[in-house]
Amino acid sequence: MEAPEFRQRRIEMYYSKHNHDIKYIFTWGKPLLVEGKGEICKEDTDTGEPEGWTHEYSRLHLKNGITEVKKGFLETFCNLKMLIIDRSVKNIEMTDELRAILQNNSVT
């Protein structure tokens, strides 16, 4: 009898070079967690990973501690399909590009 196959649980962590309070945690099968304090901006996606690394993620969770999302941050997640926003987020700067991503991808 063969042993059952198990998927290796994939965990990845990225740290913003722009804001050392911002980190990204990905666990296979779950949304990409964005943890930190205060506002987040497009520059916070600079983690040293190749440009476009954010395109790999379609589910995003902005955790408690994040208070504001500046324009350009969410737009880097162009394949976004699901967005979870914790209560500490008080403002998200909307752009035409973000509105199009949310509508075209039917983000829930």
C-alpha positions in Angstrom: 0.0 0.0 0.0 1.4 3.4 -1.0 1.6 6.2 1.4 -0.8 9.1 0.7 0.7 12.1 -1.0 0.9 15.3 1.0 1.3 18.7 -0.4 4.2 20.6 1.1 2.8 23.6 2.9 4.3 26.7 1.2 5.0 29.7 3.4 6.7 32.8 2.0 7.5 36.1 3.7 8.4 39.4 2.1 9.5 42.6 3.8 9.1 46.1 2.4 12.4 47.8 1.8 10.5 51.2 2.0 8.8 50.7 5.3 10.2 48.1 7.7 6.9 47.9 9.5 5.3 46.3 6.5 5.5 42.5 5.8 3.7 40.1 3.5 3.0 36.5 4.6 1.7 33.9 2.2 0.6 30.4 3.3 -0.5 28.1 0.6 -4.3 28.1 0.2 -4.8 31.4 2.1 -4.8 35.1 1.1 -1.6 37.1 1.1 -1.5 38.8 4.5 -0.3 42.4 4.7 0.8 43.3 8.2 2.2 46.5 9.5 1.4 49.9 11.1 0.0 53.0 9.5 -0.4 53.7 5.8 0.8 51.6 2.9 1.8 52.8 -0.5 3.0 51.5 -3.8 6.7 51.8 -2.7 5.9 49.3 0.1 5.7 46.5 -2.6 9.4 46.9 -3.1 10.7 43.8 -1.3 13.7 42.9 -3.4 11.6 40.3 -5.3 11.5 40.7 -9.1 9.2 43.4 -10.3 5.7 42.1 -10.8 5.8 39.6 -7.9 2.4 41.0 -6.7 0.7 39.8 -9.9 0.9 36.2 -8.5 -1.6 36.9 -5.8 -5.3 37.2 -6.3 -6.4 37.2 -2.7 -5.2 39.9 -0.3 -5.9 40.5 3.5 -5.1 43.9 4.9 -4.5 43.1 8.6 -5.3 45.3 11.7 -2.6 47.9 12.1 -2.9 49.1 8.5 -4.8 52.5 8.6 -4.7 53.9 5.1 -4.1 52.6 1.6 -2.4 55.2 -0.7 -3.0 55.2 -4.4 -0.9 52.8 -6.4 -0.6 50.1 -3.7 -3.7 48.0 -4.6 -3.1 48.6 -8.3 0.1 46.6 -8.2 -2.1 43.5 -7.4 -3.7 43.6 -10.9 -5.1 40.0 -10.6 -6.9 40.8 -7.4 -10.2 38.8 -7.0 -10.7 38.9 -3.2 -9.9 41.7 -0.7 -10.3 41.4 3.0 -10.0 44.7 4.9 -9.7 44.7 8.7 -11.4 47.5 10.8 -8.2 49.6 11.3 -8.2 50.6 7.6 -10.0 54.0 7.6 -9.2 55.2 4.0 -8.4 53.7 0.6 -7.5 56.2 -2.1 -9.5 55.3 -5.2 -8.2 55.7 -8.7 -9.7 54.9 -12.1 -7.2 52.0 -12.4 -8.2 50.5 -9.1 -11.9 50.9 -9.9 -11.3 49.1 -13.2 -9.4 46.2 -11.4 -12.2 45.9 -8.8 -15.0 45.9 -11.5 -13.2 43.7 -14.2 -12.1 41.1 -11.7 -15.5 41.1 -9.7 -13.5 41.6 -6.5 -15.4 40.4 -3.4 
